[in-house]
Amino acid sequence: MIVELPDEAATQALAARIAAVLRPGDVVALEGTLGAGKTTLARAVVAALGYAGEVPSPSFAIIEVYDPPHVRLPLVHADFYRLDDPAEAAELGLDDYRDGAAMIAEWPENAGGFAQEPACLSIRIEILEKGRRAIVEPGRDWLERIGWT
C-alpha cells in the first residue's frame, strides 16, 4: 500500500493510525535514505502513544526506551544506522529490550531485518519532488488490525 505524505500532518496521521493498534511484540521497520523522514515518523508514533517530552534520535545511543505511564505501552526506538554487522544487534541485548515491548526500528537491514516476522510493519519512505511517500507492507499480524489489504 502506498500512503502519500505531502506534509507533517499526513505523517502524524499515519503515525496515529499505527500507534492506535500497536501491541507489545510488534515491530515497525522504517527504511529509506538519509533525510527521508524515518525519525520524523518514529517521533510522531511515540507522541501518538502519549509521550509529551522531546523524542531524541537514537542515532548515537542506538536504543531509546519509553515506558508507561509516559506511553500507552512499552516501546523501544532503535536506530541501527551505525551497526556494521547484524550480530551487533544481539551484542546490544536487543532481545532483552524487546521483551514485552513494541519496537520502532530505523535502518532495520543493519540489524538483520525484521520483515520475516509476522508482527512486522515494514515502511519504506521515499522523498518525492513535493513531500514524501510511504510504501507500507504489513506482516500478517497487522493486516486485520489496520484494515490494509
The 8 nearest C-alpha neighbors of each residue, nearest first, counted from 0:
[[1, 135, 134, 2, 136, 147, 148, 133],
 [0, 2, 134, 133, 135, 3, 132, 136],
 [3, 1, 133, 132, 4, 134, 0, 135],
 [2, 4, 132, 5, 133, 131, 1, 9],
 [5, 3, 131, 132, 9, 6, 10, 130],
 [4, 6, 130, 131, 3, 9, 129, 7],
 [7, 5, 8, 9, 4, 130, 10, 131],
 [6, 8, 10, 9, 11, 5, 4, 12],
 [9, 7, 11, 10, 6, 12, 4, 5],
 [10, 8, 12, 4, 11, 7, 6, 13],
 [11, 9, 7, 13, 8, 12, 4, 40],
 [10, 12, 14, 8, 9, 13, 43, 15],
 [13, 11, 9, 15, 14, 10, 8, 16],
 [14, 12, 16, 10, 11, 15, 9, 17],
 [13, 15, 44, 11, 17, 12, 16, 43],
 [16, 14, 18, 12, 47, 17, 13, 19],
 [15, 17, 13, 19, 14, 18, 12, 20],
 [16, 18, 14, 15, 19, 20, 21, 13],
 [19, 17, 15, 21, 20, 16, 44, 48],
 [20, 18, 16, 17, 21, 15, 48, 47],
 [19, 21, 18, 17, 22, 144, 16, 145],
 [20, 22, 18, 19, 17, 25, 23, 101],
 [23, 21, 25, 101, 24, 20, 72, 100],
 [24, 22, 101, 100, 99, 25, 72, 21],
 [23, 25, 101, 100, 22, 99, 26, 118],
 [26, 24, 101, 118, 23, 22, 119, 102],
 [25, 27, 119, 102, 103, 101, 28, 118],
 [26, 28, 103, 120, 119, 121, 104, 102],
 [27, 29, 121, 104, 107, 26, 103, 122],
 [30, 28, 105, 122, 37, 123, 104, 121],
 [29, 31, 123, 106, 122, 124, 105, 28],
 [32, 30, 124, 123, 35, 125, 33, 29],
 [31, 33, 35, 34, 30, 125, 124, 126],
 [32, 34, 35, 31, 36, 37, 30, 80],
 [33, 35, 36, 32, 37, 31, 126, 38],
 [34, 36, 32, 33, 126, 31, 124, 125],
 [37, 35, 39, 34, 38, 40, 124, 31],
 [36, 38, 40, 39, 29, 35, 41, 105],
 [37, 39, 41, 40, 36, 42, 56, 105],
 [38, 40, 36, 42, 37, 41, 43, 10],
 [39, 41, 43, 37, 38, 42, 10, 36],
 [42, 40, 38, 44, 43, 39, 37, 45],
 [43, 41, 45, 39, 44, 40, 54, 38],
 [42, 44, 40, 46, 41, 45, 14, 11],
 [45, 43, 14, 47, 41, 46, 42, 18],
 [44, 46, 42, 48, 47, 43, 50, 41],
 [45, 47, 50, 43, 49, 48, 44, 42],
 [48, 46, 44, 49, 15, 45, 18, 43],
 [49, 47, 45, 70, 46, 71, 18, 50],
 [50, 48, 70, 46, 47, 51, 69, 71],
 [49, 51, 46, 70, 69, 52, 45, 48],
 [50, 52, 49, 46, 53, 69, 54, 70],
 [53, 51, 50, 54, 46, 69, 49, 55],
 [52, 54, 55, 51, 50, 42, 46, 56],
 [55, 53, 42, 52, 56, 45, 46, 50],
 [56, 54, 57, 53, 42, 63, 58, 38],
 [55, 57, 58, 54, 38, 78, 59, 63],
 [56, 58, 61, 60, 78, 59, 62, 63],
 [59, 57, 61, 78, 56, 60, 80, 81],
 [60, 58, 61, 57, 56, 81, 78, 62],
 [59, 61, 57, 62, 58, 63, 56, 78],
 [62, 60, 57, 78, 58, 59, 77, 79],
 [61, 63, 77, 60, 57, 76, 78, 64],
 [64, 62, 76, 75, 57, 77, 65, 61],
 [63, 65, 75, 74, 76, 62, 66, 73],
 [66, 64, 74, 73, 75, 70, 63, 67],
 [65, 67, 73, 70, 69, 68, 74, 72],
 [68, 66, 69, 70, 72, 71, 73, 65],
 [67, 69, 70, 66, 71, 72, 49, 50],
 [68, 70, 67, 50, 66, 49, 71, 65],
 [71, 69, 49, 67, 48, 50, 68, 72],
 [70, 72, 48, 67, 49, 68, 69, 73],
 [73, 71, 70, 67, 74, 66, 100, 23],
 [74, 72, 66, 100, 65, 67, 101, 70],
 [75, 73, 101, 65, 100, 102, 64, 72],
 [74, 76, 102, 64, 63, 77, 101, 103],
 [77, 75, 103, 63, 102, 62, 104, 64],
 [78, 76, 62, 104, 61, 57, 105, 103],
 [77, 79, 105, 61, 58, 57, 80, 104],
 [78, 80, 106, 82, 81, 109, 105, 61],
 [81, 79, 106, 78, 82, 109, 58, 105],
 [80, 82, 79, 83, 58, 78, 61, 59],
 [83, 81, 79, 84, 80, 109, 87, 85],
 [82, 84, 81, 109, 85, 87, 80, 110],
 [83, 85, 86, 82, 87, 109, 110, 88],
 [86, 84, 110, 111, 87, 109, 88, 83],
 [87, 85, 84, 88, 89, 90, 110, 111],
 [86, 88, 90, 85, 89, 84, 91, 82],
 [89, 87, 91, 86, 90, 110, 85, 93],
 [88, 90, 92, 91, 87, 86, 93, 94],
 [91, 89, 87, 92, 88, 86, 93, 85],
 [90, 92, 88, 89, 93, 87, 94, 62],
 [93, 91, 89, 90, 95, 94, 96, 88],
 [92, 94, 96, 95, 91, 89, 88, 97],
 [95, 93, 97, 96, 92, 98, 89, 91],
 [96, 94, 93, 92, 98, 97, 91, 99],
 [95, 97, 93, 94, 98, 92, 75, 100],
 [98, 96, 94, 100, 95, 99, 93, 101],
 [97, 99, 95, 100, 96, 94, 24, 23],
 [100, 98, 23, 97, 24, 73, 101, 96],
 [101, 99, 23, 73, 97, 74, 98, 24],
 [100, 102, 23, 25, 74, 24, 26, 22],
 [103, 101, 75, 26, 74, 76, 104, 27],
 [102, 104, 27, 76, 26, 28, 77, 75],
 [105, 103, 28, 77, 107, 29, 78, 27],
 [104, 106, 78, 29, 107, 79, 77, 28],
 [105, 107, 79, 80, 108, 30, 109, 78],
 [108, 106, 112, 110, 109, 105, 104, 28],
 [107, 109, 112, 111, 110, 106, 113, 85],
 [108, 110, 107, 111, 85, 79, 106, 82],
 [111, 109, 85, 107, 108, 88, 112, 79],
 [110, 112, 85, 108, 109, 107, 113, 86],
 [113, 111, 108, 107, 110, 114, 109, 115],
 [112, 114, 115, 116, 119, 107, 111, 28],
 [115, 113, 116, 119, 112, 121, 138, 120],
 [114, 116, 113, 117, 119, 112, 138, 118],
 [115, 117, 114, 118, 119, 113, 138, 26],
 [118, 116, 138, 139, 140, 119, 115, 114],
 [119, 117, 25, 140, 116, 138, 26, 141],
 [120, 118, 26, 138, 116, 117, 114, 27],
 [119, 121, 137, 27, 138, 136, 28, 26],
 [122, 120, 28, 136, 135, 27, 119, 137],
 [121, 123, 135, 29, 134, 28, 133, 30],
 [122, 124, 30, 134, 31, 133, 29, 125],
 [125, 123, 133, 31, 132, 35, 30, 122],
 [124, 126, 132, 131, 35, 31, 127, 133],
 [125, 127, 131, 35, 130, 132, 124, 128],
 [128, 126, 131, 129, 130, 125, 132, 5],
 [127, 129, 130, 126, 131, 5, 125, 132],
 [130, 128, 127, 5, 131, 126, 6, 4],
 [131, 129, 5, 127, 4, 6, 128, 126],
 [132, 130, 126, 4, 127, 125, 5, 3],
 [131, 133, 3, 4, 125, 124, 2, 134],
 [134, 132, 124, 2, 123, 1, 135, 122],
 [133, 135, 1, 123, 122, 0, 124, 2],
 [134, 136, 122, 0, 121, 133, 1, 137],
 [137, 135, 121, 120, 122, 0, 138, 134],
 [138, 136, 120, 141, 142, 121, 135, 139],
 [137, 139, 117, 119, 141, 140, 118, 120],
 [138, 140, 117, 141, 142, 137, 118, 143],
 [141, 139, 118, 117, 138, 142, 143, 144],
 [142, 140, 144, 139, 137, 138, 143, 145],
 [143, 141, 139, 147, 144, 146, 140, 145],
 [144, 142, 146, 145, 141, 140, 147, 139],
 [145, 143, 141, 142, 146, 20, 140, 147],
 [144, 146, 147, 143, 142, 141, 20, 16],
 [145, 147, 143, 142, 144, 148, 141, 137],
 [148, 146, 145, 142, 143, 0, 137, 141],
 [147, 142, 146, 0, 143, 137, 145, 136]]
